Amino acid sequence: MKTATAAKLGLSQTTLDKLNSVFFRHKAINSVLVYGSRAKGNYRPGSDIDLTIKGDVLEFAELMQIEDQIDDLFLPYTVDLSQYTQLSNIDLIEHIDRVGVVIYDRDAKERLLS
């Protein structure tokens, strides 16, 4: 799995920091990956941000809470959020495995904070 800088994803570091602050509040989230056009580098201005969460299965209410917290960031992008373990489209899973870029890693974040 790759890790990329914000610029390579067509995002500001502030945007990534804001998203990561949401993910850090939810202990069930181990990592979050960007996929789609932003991960492949063929995004356009205003392209959405496709994200998938890896970790413990989230209850529907917690997933909705995460989506609300992302909406409250007032980012200038649409964010599409999914849970990797709940995906059933094999082509999408293979795409994420092939081009997904880690933007949040709980273990790395906790190491930095300790």
C-alpha positions in Angstrom: 0.0 0.0 0.0 1.3 3.4 -0.9 1.3 6.6 1.2 1.2 9.9 -0.7 1.6 13.6 0.0 -1.4 15.8 -0.1 -0.2 17.5 -3.3 0.0 14.2 -5.2 -3.7 13.7 -4.4 -4.7 17.2 -5.4 -5.5 18.1 -1.9 -4.1 20.6 0.7 -2.4 19.3 3.8 -5.1 21.2 5.7 -7.8 19.1 4.1 -6.0 15.9 5.0 -5.4 17.1 8.5 -9.1 17.9 9.0 -10.1 14.5 7.7 -7.5 12.7 9.9 -8.8 14.5 12.9 -12.2 13.0 12.3 -10.8 9.5 11.8 -8.7 9.7 14.9 -11.8 10.2 17.1 -13.1 6.7 16.0 -11.0 3.9 17.6 -12.5 1.3 15.2 -10.7 2.9 12.3 -7.2 1.5 11.6 -6.6 3.1 8.3 -8.2 5.1 5.5 -7.3 4.9 1.9 -8.0 7.2 -1.0 -8.8 5.5 -4.3 -10.2 6.5 -7.7 -9.0 9.5 -9.7 -7.2 11.2 -6.8 -5.1 8.0 -6.1 -4.4 7.5 -9.8 -3.4 11.1 -10.4 -6.0 11.8 -13.1 -8.3 13.9 -10.9 -9.7 17.2 -12.0 -10.5 20.4 -10.0 -13.5 19.6 -7.9 -13.1 15.8 -8.2 -14.7 13.9 -5.3 -12.6 12.2 -2.7 -13.2 8.4 -2.6 -12.3 7.0 0.8 -12.5 3.5 2.3 -12.1 2.7 5.9 -10.2 -0.4 7.1 -10.6 -1.6 10.7 -13.4 -3.0 12.8 -16.8 -3.1 11.3 -18.6 0.1 12.1 -22.2 0.2 13.2 -24.4 2.1 10.8 -24.9 4.9 13.3 -21.2 5.4 13.8 -20.6 5.5 10.0 -23.3 8.2 9.7 -21.7 10.1 12.6 -18.3 10.0 10.7 -20.1 11.2 7.5 -21.7 14.1 9.5 -18.4 15.1 11.0 -16.8 15.1 7.5 -19.7 17.2 6.2 -19.2 19.6 9.2 -15.7 20.3 7.9 -17.2 22.2 4.9 -14.6 20.8 2.5 -14.9 22.0 -1.1 -15.3 18.4 -2.2 -17.8 15.6 -2.1 -16.5 12.8 0.0 -17.6 9.2 -0.8 -17.0 7.0 2.2 -17.2 3.2 2.4 -16.1 0.4 4.7 -13.6 -1.9 3.0 -14.9 -5.0 4.8 -18.4 -4.3 3.6 -17.6 -3.9 -0.1 -18.9 -6.7 -2.4 -17.8 -5.4 -5.8 -14.7 -7.5 -6.6 -13.6 -5.0 -9.3 -13.7 -2.2 -6.8 -11.9 -4.2 -4.1 -9.1 -5.0 -6.7 -9.0 -1.4 -7.7 -8.5 -0.2 -4.1 -5.9 -2.9 -3.5 -4.0 -1.8 -6.6 -4.2 2.0 -6.5 -5.3 2.8 -2.9 -3.2 5.4 -1.1 -3.1 5.5 2.7 -4.0 8.9 4.1 -4.6 7.8 7.7 -2.9 5.1 9.7 -3.8 4.9 13.4 -0.6 3.1 14.4 1.6 5.7 12.8 -0.5 8.5 14.4 -0.3 7.0 17.8 3.5 6.5 17.5 3.8 10.2 16.7 1.8 11.2 19.7 3.6 9.0 22.2 
